[in-house]
Each structure stands twice: as C-alpha cells, then as structure tokens.
Amino acid sequence: MKEFNGEVNAETILEFVSKLDGVTQGFPFDQQTLVFKVGSPAKEKIFALLNVEDFTSVNLKCNPERSLKLRSEFEGVVPGWHMNKKHWNTVSPEPISDVPRTLFWELLQHSYSTVYNSLPATVRNELT
C-alpha cells in the first residue's frame, strides 16, 4: 500500500481503510466504538477498533514479539484495552503520545495484513 502520513484521527483512518480490500465497518458493541473488519460476510475478523466520540487511541492487532518491542520503545503503545494482551496493542499516535504518525500508519497496515493473511485462502480470493 502507498505510504500514508496524514494526521491521525477517525476521518483519516476511515480514508485509509477504505482503500483496503474487503474492509467493512460498524458499531457492533455500542454507538461509539467503531470496528473495522476484513473478510467476507461469512468470515470476517476485526483488525482495528476506535472510539469516535473521544479519539485518543486505536486497538490494533500485532505480532506478539513486535508488540513487546513496541511497548518497550513507546509510551503510546500499551497492551490492548479489552483485548487479548498478547496479540493486541492500544496505540496512541502523536500528538497524543510519542508514536510517530508514520509508525501509526504502518501499524494500522500491519494489523490489517496480519488479519487478512490469517483468513482462509478462499475468503482472501473473494476479496481481490
């Protein structure tokens, strides 16, 4: 995917994910937690969650080893709130924290790719 380096907020995240294959969005839990999924209607998986009313962070899926490294390097990367702490991070981008915008966008792409690649090949083939 083309590098994206815009300001991080709910609108720019929507713009970013709209360019990814097979992404859907919705509010399955409440009216403030926007959830992004990838897959087909029969098999969708979450790759990002954010609060649209009080945007300060995004929950993103991440490789467990990389998660530990990021958490040790950035105060703005912590174990995923209300998520499996091994596989999810809560990431607060600059200027809210010390996570550079370029890294945030890369981590959002990483989350999508991680989940996309975990889908069955038949589902992935339907999305392209």
N, C-alpha and C positions, 0 to 999 in steps of 0.2 A: 504494500500500500504506500502511496505517496506520503512523504513526511508531512505531518500536521503540527503546527507550532502556535496555533492561536491561543487566545486567553481561554482558560478552563472555566466553564460554567455549564449549566444544564443545557442551554441552547447550542453551544458549540459541541457538546458531547452528542446531542441529537444529530447535528450536522455530520459529525464524524461517523457515527454508527450507521447513518442512512446510506453510506457508500459501501457498506459491507454486505456480503451475500447472506441471505436467509435470516436477517435480523427482524425480530418483532419486539414491540414494547407494550407495556401495560402496567396496570396498578393492581396486581393480584392480592396484595396484602392490605392496603389501605389507600387513601387518596393522596398521600404524599410520597410514598416510596415507589419511584419509577424503576421498573425492572426491564432489563434488556436480555433477550434470549436469542439463541441461534438454533436453527433446525427446521424441521417440518412440523406441521400440526400434530403428527403422530409421535414425534420425538423432538422435543425442544429442551434446551438446557440453558440455565442462567449463566451469563458471563459478567454482568455488572448491575449494581443497584445504587441509587442515589436518592436523596431527599430533595424534592423540587421546591419545597417551601423554605427550607433552611439549608442551602447548599454549602457544605463545608468539606465534604469528602465523598469518595466513591468506593464501594466494595468491589474488588477485582480479584479474579482467580489468578493464581500464580504457582509456578513450580516451587515445591517445598524448600529446596535448597536455596533458590534465589530469594524466596520470601525471607528466610533467616538473614541472608546477606543484606537485603534492603532494609530490614528492620534495624540492623546494627549500624547502618550508614545514615539513615534519615529518621529524624523525629516524627516526620509526617507519614511514616509507614508503620502501622501497628497491626496486630492480629485482627482479622476480620470480625467486625462487630456483628453479633448474632449469626456468625457463620462458622464453618469448620476452620479452626485456627491454623491447621496445617496447610490448607490449600487456599485460604483467602486472606487478603490484606485489606485494611481500610486505608486509603491513600488520600491525603490532603495536599492538594497542589499549591504552588506559590500563587499568590502572596500569602495564603493562609498558613503555609508551613514552608519547610525547606526543600520540598520536592520540586525540582525544576519542571517547567511546562513540557519541555521536550521529553523528559523521562516519563511524565504522566501519560502523554500520548502514546509513548512506546509501551507502557504497561497496560494501557487500555487495549492496544492492538495485541499484545501478548495474551491477555485474558481471553479475548475473542478467539485467537488462534488456538490456544490451549483447549478451549471448549469445542471449537469447530473440529479440530483434529481428533477429539475423543468420540465424535459421532460415528455411527456405523457408515461404512462406505456408501451404502445405498442412499442414505439420507444426504450425505455430502454431495453425491452426484446429482441429486434433485435440486440442489441449491445453486449450482453454477450454470 
